[in-house]
Amino acid sequence: MRIGIVYSGEQVLPSLFQALYPLQLRVSCIADSSVIPENRVRVEALASFFECDFFESPEEMFNTAKPKLEGVIIISDEIASTPCAQFIEAALAAGINVLSPTPLNSLEEGLHLVAVSEKYKRLVMTGTRLLFGRCIQEILRIISESGFGIIQDMRFLLGIGRVPYLNNLLKFGDSHFQMAFEIARRLFVEYTVLPEEMTVMASREGAPNIACTLRFPQGTLCTFCQTSNRQWGNDSYHKIEITGGASYIWSDLQTWKCFSNENTFRMGGGDEEVSANIQGSSGQLNEFCSVVEANREPYAGTLRSALPALWLRERLSECIEDEQTSLKMSELRANSDNEIQRLTSKLDVSPTDRQLRRERALLLGKRGDFAQALTDYRAIL
């Protein structure tokens, strides 16, 4: 497979570069996306290390690389010449499939890029590599078994080092949000299932922290606790607990224990990239390459399946900003009905008005009607 990398040079050796080795995947070319000269030097040195072509800009690589690229990995952080979403769109327009592990900035970006990917019939995979690790895949297998019973409660604890603002903490929480919605998909067989109600509490004092509880259809509860360790400088840590009707799982995303009602347990360990096992970032990259070559849907990590996590992040951010402690989907939908009807009436008169259609798409996305929002986005591309 011919694959390129867009890189802004912020990290010396990102995990996805390490992920190339278990797959024995050769990089065809690397493009610089940084505005900082010393980062550009780092990117060029990396291209020399991989013995592949170097391009001054991603757009040049997308359009002139010979032979044409089939896929591109986009690792472009804040200090870049262009927002990551624009690079993704440019790659799709050039007919190239995209893997971009960095979380998108907003639900609007997600909806727009899903519509673009459908227009050009190309794939976008994004989000946490943890979904592809041995630990989470084993947990998903266990909870899918009939013996685990109906999930009653899920708890996610995220501790992250030195995060000064609540919005930063929420963005780091995307990895847990995605895992929770992937588990919910196993329950409800839906990529875009959303909670019916949520409560949220947050504190900006000292180390920022956020706690929220979601109530899914059929009564399943999900609790997220996110905290910054910047007062103590600790490393990040994670913990997951899932309670089923007949079993219980505990995990730190490296190892897991599954307790059954017979008071016994199974225990496993995840070794990620320390061996030749294709897990984590390597698993994500391997799945990306496999789906491109086989022209099939990924089993996890699509941009469409990340939409609920982006939706949740934005709704929590709004609740925190407005000092709102609870949100019900029924109320959110009812409050937006009149505005949607108003925009629909205007569109009946002016069906080609792109601004009106975009406003309606954003409102539909906010209330969780992703399919209808995507219909509007596809109409303005």
LUMZA-120439 format. One record per residue (C-alpha): x, y, z. Coordinates in steps of 0.02 Angstrom, whole numbers, padded with zeros to 5 digits, always signed. Each point is the difference from the previous one (the first is absolute). Layout:
! residues N
XYZ/...
//
This chain:
! residues 381
+00000+00000+00000/+00066+00173-00047/-00016+00109+00154/+00055+00177+00044/+00014+00098+00162/-00045+00180+00039/+00101+00053+00150/+00023+00165+00093/+00155-00054+00094/-00060+00032+00178/+00048-00172+00063/+00169-00083-00026/-00075-00172-00033/-00191-00011+00005/-00074-00169+00045/-00067-00026-00176/+00177+00001-00068/+00044-00138+00122/-00158-00089-00058/+00071-00018-00175/+00130-00128+00053/-00113-00147+00055/-00092+00021-00166/+00161+00013-00101/-00085+00141-00093/+00111+00111-00105/-00038+00187-00007/-00003+00071-00177/+00018+00185+00044/-00012+00128+00139/-00067+00179-00011/+00039+00143+00118/-00149+00094+00075/+00089+00106+00130/+00029+00188+00001/+00152-00016+00115/+00168-00019-00090/+00077-00118+00129/-00152-00114-00014/+00018-00001-00188/+00180-00058+00021/-00062-00141+00111/-00128-00054-00130/+00129+00002-00139/+00120-00102+00108/-00138-00127+00029/-00027-00016-00188/+00186-00031-00018/-00009-00133+00137/-00141-00090-00091/+00092+00023-00166/-00156+00071-00082/-00051+00156-00095/-00019+00166+00092/-00131+00130-00050/-00006+00183+00050/-00189-00006+00026/-00137-00132+00020/-00097+00066-00149/+00152-00026-00112/+00017-00178+00064/-00185-00039-00025/-00001+00059-00180/+00174-00038-00069/+00065-00155+00091/+00041-00137-00126/-00066-00131+00004/-00159+00071+00076/-00027-00030+00186/-00139-00116+00058/+00004+00058+00181/+00072+00138+00108/+00033+00013+00187/-00028+00178+00062/+00092+00045+00162/-00014+00188-00002/-00010+00088+00168/-00042+00179+00049/+00156+00084-00072/-00040-00040-00181/-00022+00102-00158/-00180-00056-00022/-00132-00077+00117/+00001-00189-00003/-00179-00007-00065/+00052+00094-00158/+00140-00124-00032/-00123-00144+00019/-00120+00082-00124/+00141+00034-00124/+00056-00182+00009/-00177-00063-00029/-00022+00117-00148/+00161-00073-00073/-00075-00175+00014/+00105-00055+00150/-00062-00094+00154/+00044+00079+00168/+00053-00058+00173/+00008+00144+00124/+00008-00055+00182/-00007+00177+00072/-00178+00044+00059/-00093+00126-00106/-00038+00171+00073/-00189-00004-00016/-00154-00096-00051/-00019+00120-00146/+00170-00056-00066/-00050-00181+00022/-00165+00017-00093/+00081+00100-00140/+00140-00127-00025/-00119-00148+00004/-00098+00083-00140/+00161+00036-00097/+00059-00180+00020/-00167-00063-00066/+00010+00120-00146/+00171-00063-00054/-00035-00180+00055/+00156-00005+00108/+00030-00056+00179/+00041+00104+00154/+00054-00091+00158/+00031+00102+00156/+00006-00005+00189/+00075-00102+00137/+00120-00142-00037/-00058-00081+00164/-00150-00076-00090/+00121-00109-00098/+00103-00057+00149/-00012-00178+00066/-00075+00060+00164/-00152+00091-00071/-00029-00129-00136/-00005-00136+00133/-00119+00103+00107/-00115+00026-00150/+00002-00187-00033/-00043-00042+00181/-00146+00120+00014/-00069-00063-00166/-00018-00175+00072/-00172-00047+00064/+00073-00056+00167/+00054+00177+00044/-00180+00057+00015/-00079+00169-00037/+00119+00143+00040/-00066+00098+00149/+00140+00123+00032/+00162+00062-00079/+00129+00110+00087/+00147+00088-00081/+00137+00089+00096/+00124+00108-00095/+00146+00083+00088/+00113+00106-00108/+00153+00102+00043/+00012+00191-00001/-00159+00052-00091/-00045+00181+00043/-00174+00019-00077/-00161-00100+00005/-00019-00001-00190/+00174-00078-00016/-00052-00132+00124/-00157-00036-00101/+00101-00022-00159/+00114-00125+00087/-00159-00089+00054/-00044-00042-00180/+00091-00166+00018/-00116-00054+00141/-00154+00072-00085/+00038-00102-00156/+00023-00159+00100/-00166+00028+00091/-00095+00026-00162/+00085-00152-00079/-00064-00103+00148/-00172+00080-00020/+00002-00049-00183/+00023-00181+00053/-00157+00019+00107/-00112+00093-00121/+00075-00049-00169/+00010+00184-00048/+00150+00106-00045/-00082+00161+00057/-00096-00047+00158/-00007+00148+00121/-00047+00013+00184/-00175+00054+00048/+00060+00106+00146/+00161+00063+00078/+00055+00088+00159/+00164+00094+00014/+00106+00082+00135/+00166+00089-00027/+00128+00098+00100/+00134+00120-00059/+00081+00015+00170/+00173-00076+00021/+00008-00149-00116/-00148+00013-00122/-00120-00147+00013/-00162-00054-00081/-00128-00131+00048/-00150-00048-00105/-00127-00140-00006/-00093-00058-00155/-00160-00101-00005/-00015-00103-00158/-00159-00081-00067/-00052-00154+00101/+00070+00083+00157/+00187-00035-00020/+00102+00128+00096/+00172+00066-00047/+00109+00110+00112/+00153+00099-00053/+00122+00076+00125/+00140+00104-00074/+00133+00091+00099/+00163+00092-00030/+00153-00048+00102/+00091+00163-00030/+00013+00038+00186/+00103-00157+00026/+00078-00032-00170/-00057-00182-00002/-00003-00103-00158/-00170-00029-00080/-00103-00148+00057/-00160-00086-00055/-00126-00117+00077/-00156-00083-00069/-00134-00098+00093/-00145-00086-00088/-00137-00090+00096/-00108-00127-00089/-00145-00105+00060/+00114-00147+00040/+00179+00067-00011/+00112+00148+00037/+00154+00067-00092/+00140+00108+00069/+00137+00069-00112/+00140+00129-00003/+00007-00014-00192/+00158-00104+00016/-00069-00148+00096/-00176-00060+00040/-00090-00111+00125/-00169-00080-00030/-00094-00060+00154/-00149-00117-00019/-00140-00044+00122/+00097-00160+00043/+00127+00114+00087/+00139-00044-00122/+00092+00113-00119/+00102+00004-00158/+00145+00119-00021/+00093+00057-00153/+00138+00121-00049/+00024+00113-00150/+00175+00023-00067/-00041+00129-00136/+00150+00039-00110/+00138-00074+00110/-00005-00161-00101/-00043-00049-00177/-00185-00015+00045/-00107+00114-00106/-00091+00098+00135/-00040+00181+00042/+00069+00121-00130/+00061-00147-00105/-00173-00077+00009/-00079+00163-00055/+00121+00018-00145/-00018-00183-00049/-00190+00017-00005/+00016+00159-00104/+00111-00087-00128/-00110-00155-00002/-00162+00093-00034/+00079+00104-00139/+00069-00155-00086/-00159-00102+00025/-00120+00146-00031/-00104-00039+00155/-00062+00089+00157/+00116+00007+00154/-00057-00096+00152/+00034+00155+00107/+00069+00176-00009/-00099+00076-00143/-00030+00187+00001/-00188-00032+00001/+00015-00105+00158/+00098+00144+00083/-00145+00122-00023/-00086-00046+00167/+00163+00034+00095/+00017+00171-00085/-00184+00034+00039/+00023-00045+00183/+00155+00108+00019/-00093+00152-00068/-00156-00027+00105/+00106-00018+00158/+00097+00157-00045/-00162+00096-00022/-00070-00063+00165/+00159+00052+00091/+00003+00172-00084/-00184+00031+00039/+00016-00074+00176/-00134-00126-00047/+00002-00158+00103/-00115-00109-00106/-00056-00024-00178/-00141-00106-00070/-00006-00048-00183/-00189+00025-00004/+00021+00181+00058/+00146+00031-00119/-00104-00059-00147/-00156+00096+00054/+00099+00162+00019/+00067-00014-00177/-00161-00049-00089/-00060+00177-00035/+00168+00056-00068/+00013-00151-00114/-00175+00032-00065/+00045+00182-00033/+00156-00048-00097/-00095-00134-00096/-00132+00127-00052/+00135+00118-00063/+00084-00142-00095/-00165-00042-00085/+00007+00175-00073/+00188+00004-00030/+00058-00182-00019/+00173+00050-00063/+00042+00113+00149/+00158-00082+00067/+00006+00102+00161/-00177-00051+00049/+00036-00182-00037/+00161+00006+00101/-00092+00079+00148/-00130-00138-00005/+00133-00134-00014/+00088+00067+00155/-00163+00005+00098/-00045-00176-00053/+00173-00059+00052/-00018+00083+00170/-00162-00094+00034/+00081-00163-00054/-00087-00022-00168/+00163-00041-00090/-00077-00083-00154/-00108+00152-00039/+00146+00119+00036/+00109-00096-00123/-00135+00015-00133/+00011+00190+00015/+00190-00002-00001/+00007-00106-00157/-00115+00126-00086/+00121+00145+00026/+00161-00086-00052/
//
